[in-house]
Amino acid sequence: MIKVKWFGHSFWQVSTADISIVIDPFTDIGYNMDIDVTADVLLSSHDHFDHNNINLIKGNPLILRNQGKFLHAGETFELIKVWHDKQEGKQRGENLLIKFTVEGRSFLHCGDLGHIPAPDIIEKIKNIDVLMIPVGGVFTIDAQEAEELVKLIQPKVIFPMHYQTPALSFKLNPLADFLSYFSSVITFNSTVIELRDDLFTSKQIPVIIMNYE
């Protein structure tokens, strides 16, 4: 069984009985920093303070923060270079799309994606099972662009991220902007869920909201 835990912003843990994968841990941006998390693999989409706090995570993880393909414990991780803005990095630098598979389910974490990727990149990431996508605009793609990307890659399940919450210490656009494009929204009163098989068989793509504690 795959468990997904959201710590706020773009910070996630994807874990099974065999592996713990942590993505984009933050420094203090308003969310709880009293965190006890151990990882086997730790990924950072780019070197900004709200995505790169590798010292927060315990254990002796394999740290991945450069483009390329990497193999660990039988799982493949692919980090694909894109941009943090619409001017090929001139404003905010590079960003990495993070793609991996666990227990037969493919995941794509978009980091701080700032543009709609080129067609050759779309070919690499389309038909993903689980999409973790920024929707809050300002520093990333906004709700409308995120919805456009969803149409291009056709994921089975969506986890929106990087949007305004009461905890966040800087300003982003609200989640409601993104949700307005979707009719299937599932809210869990928790920051951790198990990915049930029925979530992947819905006729309409479910958007999963996890309430930050």
Secondary structure by P-SEA (a helix, b strand, c coil): cbbbbbccccbbbbbcccbbbbccccccccccccccccccbbbbccccccccccccccccccccccbbbbbcccbbbbbbbbccccccccccccccccccccccbbbbbbccccccccaaaaaaccccccccccccccccccaaaaaaaaaaccccbbbbcccccccccbbbbccccccccccbbbbbccccccccccccccccbbbbbbbcc
